[in-house]
Amino acid sequence: MAIQNRRRGPDTMARMITFCSVASWLMVILAFFIYQMTHPSGTSYNSIRQSLVDFSAGVIIAKVLLFLNFLLCVWGMGMNMMRNKRKSDRFRISLVVSAVVSLAGFILMMVFL
């Protein structure tokens, strides 16, 4: 008599961990894209003066996104640690790397901008 496999794919927690991983990288890319788009790069006085107003708002938005991304990664790592019960379960290194990148970006923005 063969044992029937009743698993139907990843459970809700595994899907949430995958969602956290994908969403965290999208937030990092979005934060650095917003920062890059609002960074003053013009050479004329009017373009620099006009972009300085947008620059402060862009930096604030990028800081908020990086901080929220760090919190999302920590939450995802906590769920991942609770989920690691089987031999086939693995810890997502992507969440750790994304947390380090977002924390480093947030700290650099706080110090230098």
Long-range contacts (C-beta under 8 A, 24 or more apart in sequence): 13-79, 13-82, 13-83, 14-83, 16-76, 16-79, 17-76, 17-79, 17-80, 17-83, 17-92, 17-95, 20-72, 20-73, 20-75, 20-76, 20-79, 20-95, 21-76, 21-92, 21-94, 21-95, 21-98, 23-72, 24-69, 24-72, 24-73, 24-76, 24-94, 24-95, 24-98, 24-99, 24-102, 25-94, 25-98, 27-65, 27-66, 27-68, 27-69, 27-72, 27-102, 28-66, 28-69, 28-98, 28-101, 28-102, 28-105, 30-65, 31-61, 31-62, 31-65, 31-66, 31-69, 31-102, 31-105, 32-62, 32-105, 34-58, 34-61, 34-62, 34-65, 35-59, 35-62, 35-109, 59-109, 59-113, 62-105, 62-109, 63-106, 63-109, 63-110, 66-102, 66-103, 66-105, 66-106, 66-109, 67-102, 67-106, 69-98, 69-99, 69-102, 70-99, 70-102, 70-103, 70-106, 73-98, 73-99, 73-102, 74-99
